[in-house]
Amino acid sequence: MKPLLVYALHSGNLYGTERMALSTASGLVNEFDSVIMAPPGPALEEARRTGFEAIAFESPLQFAMALRPLLARAPKLAFLATGVMHSSVCLAWNLLYRRQIAHLHLVHGGAAEHLSYGRKAKLNHRPVEFVAVSSYVRERLIANGVNAAQIRVIENFLPAAKVAAAPRRRAFAGEPLRRLAVISRLDPEKRVDLLLDALEQDPAAARFEVRIFGTGWNGDALKQRVAASKLNVIFEGFLPNVDQELAKADLLVHLCPVEPFGLAIIEAMAAGVPVLAPDAGGAGSLVEDGVSGFHFEADNAQSLAGMLNRIAALPADKINAVVRAGDHLLATRFSESERVADYRRILMEKLA
């Protein structure tokens, strides 16, 4: 009988954190029987479609009551959590059950320092290992008082099947580079407004066609600004087939300077689309400027506009070389087999 793997999620959505949880559990299916715990939503629906046991909870008490029988039935288990509450409840119950637990606390980060990083220090010097999804996240954890000795970095990845099935942009052949894609929540910290600044300030940059995929509470203000400035920007909202739309773009523009990782960046690599990202945050660390992507100075609209114009002037063979470098990263650094092997190694060592 395989040991149990319990993955506790703080959100029932199906954004990057939840997709990575399901991909990780799928990669470990030969070693573990997985249970996904989350608030009601599409994450649990997808877990059930994948064949995992799925348990919904809507409060800390419900979570605690649902977790207790899982510990009761499993002499040893892997416990992966994204919230401090999840880890705290598991630690508390194990004072009673004394199970052998490989306890990983996944840190995907976010814009709110205290909530995303600072609260994690409550788990210092407990039998918990933090997994940061980027070196940037590790740095933010340490800056917020988390014990550095408990942190290791395992970057996100794309499942091999997703890479193989991804719609692919044709190779560049000298056509004008003008179609820009942005995949982002429309919240202030994501800095979508910076792209509007660049388009407004630089007449040459205004020739680009921009499609923005995502929703957020800042959406109405951004749309009003686009209408007032008569920019060539379309807000597409949330689309379930965004990978197909991404493959129609000439460049993915990522704007957030405090992004913990930036899953859309490696999804663009799978689509054969080059990436322009800020030179800061986890997103900036995913590409090497001029080699596997491009950088602009974070929070600098003039730098952003300048880089858009520079990239548009590059010869096709240079852009295709950047795309090929992205393919190499997908096969190595962001490989499903390599990164799942990291999780497997940690968990099996702790459960040996």
Secondary structure, DSSP 8 states (H G I E B T S, - for coil): ---EEEEE-S--S-SHHHHHHHHHHHHTTTT-EEEEEESSSHHHHHHHHHT-EEEE-SSHHHHHHHHHHHHHH-SEEEEEESSHHHHHHHHHHHHHH--EEEEEEEE---S-HHHHTGGGGGGTTSS-EEEESSHHHHHHHHHTT--GGGEEE----B-HHHHHHS-------S----EEEEE---SGGG-HHHHHHHHHH-TTGGG-EEEEE---TTHHHHHHHHHHHT-SEEEEE--TTHHHHHTT-SEEE---TT-S--HHHHHHHHTT--EEEESSHHHHTTS-BTTTBEEE-TT-HHHHHHHHHHHHTS-HHHHHHHHHHHHHHHHTTTBHHHHHHHHHHHHHHHH-
